[in-house]
């Protein structure tokens, strides 16, 4: 993925949109599976770790 330059306002809008979408997805997951917050937290940490790893690979 290429690096793009964004204004602080654009970044803020993207973060807000992402937060809302991720939160809704987590809520749907919990509604369907009846899983607890601990499962959601573990899943989000794994997703975060995936992106950290991808970022590290791209810097090499």
N, CA, C and O atoms as a GROMACS GRO file, in nm:
protein
  240
    1UNK      N    1   0.084  -0.117   0.000
    1UNK     CA    2   0.000   0.000   0.000
    1UNK      C    3   0.089   0.124   0.000
    1UNK      O    4   0.187   0.130   0.075
    2UNK      N    5   0.057   0.221  -0.082
    2UNK     CA    6   0.140   0.340  -0.092
    2UNK      C    7   0.110   0.437   0.022
    2UNK      O    8   0.002   0.438   0.080
    3UNK      N    9   0.211   0.517   0.051
    3UNK     CA   10   0.197   0.616   0.157
    3UNK      C   11   0.134   0.742   0.098
    3UNK      O   12   0.177   0.790  -0.007
    4UNK      N   13   0.033   0.793   0.165
    4UNK     CA   14  -0.032   0.916   0.121
    4UNK      C   15  -0.022   1.019   0.233
    4UNK      O   16  -0.010   0.984   0.351
    5UNK      N   17  -0.025   1.142   0.195
    5UNK     CA   18  -0.022   1.250   0.293
    5UNK      C   19  -0.165   1.294   0.320
    5UNK      O   20  -0.241   1.320   0.227
    6UNK      N   21  -0.202   1.302   0.447
    6UNK     CA   22  -0.335   1.344   0.487
    6UNK      C   23  -0.325   1.460   0.584
    6UNK      O   24  -0.229   1.472   0.661
    7UNK      N   25  -0.426   1.546   0.579
    7UNK     CA   26  -0.432   1.654   0.677
    7UNK      C   27  -0.478   1.595   0.810
    7UNK      O   28  -0.531   1.484   0.814
    8UNK      N   29  -0.457   1.669   0.916
    8UNK     CA   30  -0.501   1.623   1.048
    8UNK      C   31  -0.653   1.604   1.051
    8UNK      O   32  -0.703   1.512   1.116
    9UNK      N   33  -0.725   1.690   0.981
    9UNK     CA   34  -0.870   1.677   0.974
    9UNK      C   35  -0.911   1.548   0.902
    9UNK      O   36  -1.003   1.479   0.945
   10UNK      N   37  -0.843   1.515   0.792
   10UNK     CA   38  -0.871   1.392   0.719
   10UNK      C   39  -0.841   1.270   0.806
   10UNK      O   40  -0.920   1.176   0.810
   11UNK      N   41  -0.728   1.273   0.876
   11UNK     CA   42  -0.692   1.163   0.964
   11UNK      C   43  -0.795   1.148   1.076
   11UNK      O   44  -0.832   1.036   1.111
   12UNK      N   45  -0.840   1.257   1.131
   12UNK     CA   46  -0.940   1.254   1.237
   12UNK      C   47  -1.070   1.191   1.187
   12UNK      O   48  -1.130   1.109   1.256
   13UNK      N   49  -1.113   1.230   1.066
   13UNK     CA   50  -1.234   1.173   1.007
   13UNK      C   51  -1.218   1.022   0.983
   13UNK      O   52  -1.310   0.945   1.008
   14UNK      N   53  -1.100   0.983   0.935
   14UNK     CA   54  -1.075   0.840   0.910
   14UNK      C   55  -1.077   0.761   1.039
   14UNK      O   56  -1.133   0.652   1.046
   15UNK      N   57  -1.014   0.816   1.144
   15UNK     CA   58  -1.013   0.747   1.273
   15UNK      C   59  -1.153   0.733   1.329
   15UNK      O   60  -1.189   0.628   1.382
   16UNK      N   61  -1.233   0.839   1.317
   16UNK     CA   62  -1.370   0.835   1.368
   16UNK      C   63  -1.452   0.732   1.291
   16UNK      O   64  -1.525   0.653   1.352
   17UNK      N   65  -1.442   0.732   1.159
   17UNK     CA   66  -1.514   0.634   1.078
   17UNK      C   67  -1.471   0.492   1.112
   17UNK      O   68  -1.555   0.403   1.127
   18UNK      N   69  -1.340   0.471   1.125
   18UNK     CA   70  -1.289   0.338   1.156
   18UNK      C   71  -1.339   0.292   1.292
   18UNK      O   72  -1.382   0.178   1.308
   19UNK      N   73  -1.334   0.381   1.391
   19UNK     CA   74  -1.380   0.345   1.525
   19UNK      C   75  -1.526   0.301   1.522
   19UNK      O   76  -1.561   0.198   1.579
   20UNK      N   77  -1.610   0.379   1.456
   20UNK     CA   78  -1.753   0.346   1.450
   20UNK      C   79  -1.773   0.212   1.380
   20UNK      O   80  -1.850   0.128   1.428
   21UNK      N   81  -1.706   0.190   1.268
   21UNK     CA   82  -1.722   0.065   1.193
   21UNK      C   83  -1.672  -0.056   1.272
   21UNK      O   84  -1.737  -0.160   1.275
   22UNK      N   85  -1.557  -0.041   1.336
   22UNK     CA   86  -1.501  -0.152   1.414
   22UNK      C   87  -1.588  -0.182   1.535
   22UNK      O   88  -1.614  -0.298   1.567
   23UNK      N   89  -1.635  -0.078   1.602
   23UNK     CA   90  -1.722  -0.097   1.718
   23UNK      C   91  -1.850  -0.170   1.678
   23UNK      O   92  -1.894  -0.262   1.748
   24UNK      N   93  -1.911  -0.130   1.566
   24UNK     CA   94  -2.033  -0.196   1.519
   24UNK      C   95  -2.007  -0.341   1.484
   24UNK      O   96  -2.089  -0.428   1.513
   25UNK      N   97  -1.892  -0.368   1.421
   25UNK     CA   98  -1.858  -0.506   1.386
   25UNK      C   99  -1.840  -0.590   1.512
   25UNK      O  100  -1.884  -0.705   1.517
   26UNK      N  101  -1.777  -0.534   1.614
   26UNK     CA  102  -1.757  -0.606   1.739
   26UNK      C  103  -1.891  -0.632   1.808
   26UNK      O  104  -1.913  -0.740   1.864
   27UNK      N  105  -1.979  -0.534   1.804
   27UNK     CA  106  -2.110  -0.552   1.865
   27UNK      C  107  -2.190  -0.660   1.793
   27UNK      O  108  -2.259  -0.740   1.857
   28UNK      N  109  -2.183  -0.664   1.659
   28UNK     CA  110  -2.251  -0.770   1.583
   28UNK      C  111  -2.193  -0.906   1.617
   28UNK      O  112  -2.268  -1.003   1.632
   29UNK      N  113  -2.060  -0.915   1.629
   29UNK     CA  114  -1.995  -1.040   1.667
   29UNK      C  115  -2.048  -1.086   1.802
   29UNK      O  116  -2.082  -1.204   1.818
   30UNK      N  117  -2.054  -0.995   1.898
   30UNK     CA  118  -2.101  -1.032   2.031
   30UNK      C  119  -2.248  -1.072   2.030
   30UNK      O  120  -2.287  -1.163   2.103
   31UNK      N  121  -2.329  -1.006   1.949
   31UNK     CA  122  -2.470  -1.043   1.939
   31UNK      C  123  -2.486  -1.183   1.881
   31UNK      O  124  -2.568  -1.261   1.928
   32UNK      N  125  -2.406  -1.214   1.779
   32UNK     CA  126  -2.417  -1.346   1.713
   32UNK      C  127  -2.359  -1.458   1.798
   32UNK      O  128  -2.416  -1.567   1.804
   33UNK      N  129  -2.248  -1.432   1.863
   33UNK     CA  130  -2.176  -1.540   1.931
   33UNK      C  131  -2.195  -1.540   2.082
   33UNK      O  132  -2.164  -1.639   2.149
   34UNK      N  133  -2.246  -1.430   2.136
   34UNK     CA  134  -2.262  -1.415   2.281
   34UNK      C  135  -2.128  -1.418   2.353
   34UNK      O  136  -2.121  -1.452   2.471
   35UNK      N  137  -2.020  -1.384   2.282
   35UNK     CA  138  -1.887  -1.383   2.344
   35UNK      C  139  -1.871  -1.260   2.433
   35UNK      O  140  -1.942  -1.161   2.418
   36UNK      N  141  -1.778  -1.270   2.524
   36UNK     CA  142  -1.753  -1.160   2.616
   36UNK      C  143  -1.653  -1.060   2.560
   36UNK      O  144  -1.593  -1.080   2.454
   37UNK      N  145  -1.637  -0.953   2.635
   37UNK     CA  146  -1.542  -0.850   2.595
   37UNK      C  147  -1.400  -0.903   2.584
   37UNK      O  148  -1.322  -0.855   2.503
   38UNK      N  149  -1.367  -1.004   2.666
   38UNK     CA  150  -1.231  -1.059   2.661
   38UNK      C  151  -1.199  -1.118   2.525
   38UNK      O  152  -1.086  -1.109   2.478
   39UNK      N  153  -1.298  -1.180   2.462
   39UNK     CA  154  -1.278  -1.237   2.328
   39UNK      C  155  -1.257  -1.125   2.227
   39UNK      O  156  -1.170  -1.134   2.141
   40UNK      N  157  -1.336  -1.020   2.236
   40UNK     CA  158  -1.325  -0.907   2.145
   40UNK      C  159  -1.188  -0.840   2.162
   40UNK      O  160  -1.123  -0.806   2.063
   41UNK      N  161  -1.146  -0.822   2.285
   41UNK     CA  162  -1.016  -0.760   2.312
   41UNK      C  163  -0.903  -0.844   2.253
   41UNK      O  164  -0.812  -0.789   2.191
   42UNK      N  165  -0.909  -0.976   2.271
   42UNK     CA  166  -0.806  -1.065   2.215
   42UNK      C  167  -0.804  -1.055   2.062
   42UNK      O  168  -0.697  -1.048   2.001
   43UNK      N  169  -0.922  -1.055   2.002
   43UNK     CA  170  -0.933  -1.047   1.857
   43UNK      C  171  -0.874  -0.914   1.806
   43UNK      O  172  -0.799  -0.913   1.709
   44UNK      N  173  -0.909  -0.803   1.872
   44UNK     CA  174  -0.858  -0.673   1.830
   44UNK      C  175  -0.706  -0.664   1.847
   44UNK      O  176  -0.638  -0.605   1.764
   45UNK      N  177  -0.655  -0.723   1.953
   45UNK     CA  178  -0.509  -0.727   1.972
   45UNK      C  179  -0.441  -0.806   1.861
   45UNK      O  180  -0.334  -0.768   1.813
   46UNK      N  181  -0.503  -0.916   1.820
   46UNK     CA  182  -0.446  -0.998   1.711
   46UNK      C  183  -0.450  -0.922   1.579
   46UNK      O  184  -0.355  -0.930   1.500
   47UNK      N  185  -0.558  -0.850   1.553
   47UNK     CA  186  -0.566  -0.769   1.432
   47UNK      C  187  -0.460  -0.659   1.435
   47UNK      O  188  -0.392  -0.634   1.335
   48UNK      N  189  -0.446  -0.595   1.549
   48UNK     CA  190  -0.344  -0.491   1.564
   48UNK      C  191  -0.205  -0.548   1.540
   48UNK      O  192  -0.124  -0.487   1.471
   49UNK      N  193  -0.178  -0.664   1.596
   49UNK     CA  194  -0.047  -0.728   1.580
   49UNK      C  195  -0.022  -0.762   1.432
   49UNK      O  196   0.091  -0.750   1.385
   50UNK      N  197  -0.125  -0.803   1.362
   50UNK     CA  198  -0.113  -0.832   1.219
   50UNK      C  199  -0.064  -0.707   1.144
   50UNK      O  200   0.028  -0.715   1.064
   51UNK      N  201  -0.127  -0.594   1.172
   51UNK     CA  202  -0.089  -0.471   1.102
   51UNK      C  203   0.048  -0.421   1.144
   51UNK      O  204   0.121  -0.365   1.063
   52UNK      N  205   0.084  -0.440   1.268
   52UNK     CA  206   0.219  -0.403   1.313
   52UNK      C  207   0.322  -0.486   1.238
   52UNK      O  208   0.423  -0.433   1.191
   53UNK      N  209   0.297  -0.616   1.227
   53UNK     CA  210   0.388  -0.706   1.155
   53UNK      C  211   0.398  -0.667   1.008
   53UNK      O  212   0.507  -0.664   0.952
   54UNK      N  213   0.284  -0.637   0.946
   54UNK     CA  214   0.286  -0.595   0.806
   54UNK      C  215   0.367  -0.468   0.788
   54UNK      O  216   0.444  -0.456   0.692
   55UNK      N  217   0.350  -0.373   0.879
   55UNK     CA  218   0.423  -0.248   0.873
   55UNK      C  219   0.573  -0.271   0.886
   55UNK      O  220   0.653  -0.210   0.815
   56UNK      N  221   0.612  -0.360   0.977
   56UNK     CA  222   0.753  -0.392   0.998
   56UNK      C  223   0.812  -0.458   0.874
   56UNK      O  224   0.925  -0.429   0.837
   57UNK      N  225   0.736  -0.547   0.809
   57UNK     CA  226   0.782  -0.612   0.687
   57UNK      C  227   0.805  -0.511   0.575
   57UNK      O  228   0.900  -0.522   0.498
   58UNK      N  229   0.717  -0.411   0.568
   58UNK     CA  230   0.727  -0.312   0.462
   58UNK      C  231   0.842  -0.215   0.482
   58UNK      O  232   0.885  -0.150   0.387
   59UNK      N  233   0.893  -0.206   0.603
   59UNK     CA  234   1.005  -0.114   0.632
   59UNK      C  235   1.140  -0.176   0.598
   59UNK      O  236   1.240  -0.106   0.589
   60UNK      N  237   1.143  -0.308   0.579
   60UNK     CA  238   1.269  -0.378   0.552
   60UNK      C  239   1.312  -0.355   0.408
   60UNK      O  240   1.416  -0.405   0.366
   0.00000   0.00000   0.00000
